[in-house]
Amino acid sequence: MTRNAPFQWPIRSSSSGGRRHLLDLDDFDRAEIEQYLATAEAMREILRRATPKTPALTGRTIVNLFLEDSTRTRVSFEIAGKRLNADVVNMTGSGSSVQKGESLVNTVRTLEAAGADVIVLRHPASGAAHLAAAQVHGSVINAGDGLHAHPTQALLDLLTIRDAFGTIAELRVVIVGDVLHSRVARSNLWGLTTMGADVTVCGPPTLLPRELPIGLPPVRVEHHLDRAIEGADVVMALRLQRERMTAGRLPSLREYSRLYQINDARLERARPNVLVLHPGPMNEGIEIDTATAHGRRSAIEDQVTNGVAVRMAVLHLLTGGSAVSNGVEPAGARRG
Ligand code: CP
């Protein structure tokens, strides 16, 4: 790809020489997802050592360019880069020339000219990571772009599910809530269906059209939560993204919670060993009950822990590191 290549949609992030960018999971097959999960498991072994570091990215520079707020993704990319011994630079819009009106294109070109090998980008606009990827010779990792995609979140969700069950194929997974505004849901639809899960999305009609946008994998759409949750192995609650909503999509938060909140009473309809996930940040008491969020079924903190290992794996693989295919067995199934 040349530096001045025009913006294309979509840019496929793989090339004959191996994947250079991670923009979404829509072009991953099952084998490649397995490769990323296996490499993340190997990274997790490193993280358990007394000195949890490896020199894999010595001499490489990672710039974490976060132009939208983040806690989990930003911190875990920073820790991941440091565990791999990279030079890590963190940048937000505040205090940078973005505030003076510098464009995203000129910003990423500037960062690469200054020595960035990898740019990890969080941006409020859908398509921003694709735009950035078209401008640089190095790697771009999409750390969440608008309503579009959040591929590293989906990979860590897949790892957390596989840790619990030993497999992802044929599990009944229900994604509940604000699917319309959720990049997490979109990337998970790709990842889960590619891995063979049976996926249902559930939410009010204003936040979940009966017909999902063209281009997403076909999944069951259910507006009634009790029906959706029946027999579920995994229930993933989504944050109600009030900052992305135009007015009038919900009659009231109390009504939303009454109909769509994930709580222990509702989970009685799921499988006894149901796993509860939430990408965070949570609106406790709205889309998820506090007791459920911190209860025995919850793997929400495991998701955060797995985020570091997954991001180490992504950084390692995109910069030419070799994949682990069979080296580390998946953790034993907790939930049988
Ligand atoms: N899940 C997630 O993206 O969280 P942050 O916004 O805190 O990074």
Boltz pocket constraint, residues with backbone or C-beta under 6 A from the ligand:
constraints:
  - pocket:
      binder: B
      contacts: [[A, 69], [A, 70], [A, 71], [A, 72], [A, 73], [A, 74], [A, 143], [A, 144], [A, 153], [A, 279], [A, 280], [A, 281]]
      max_distance: 6.0
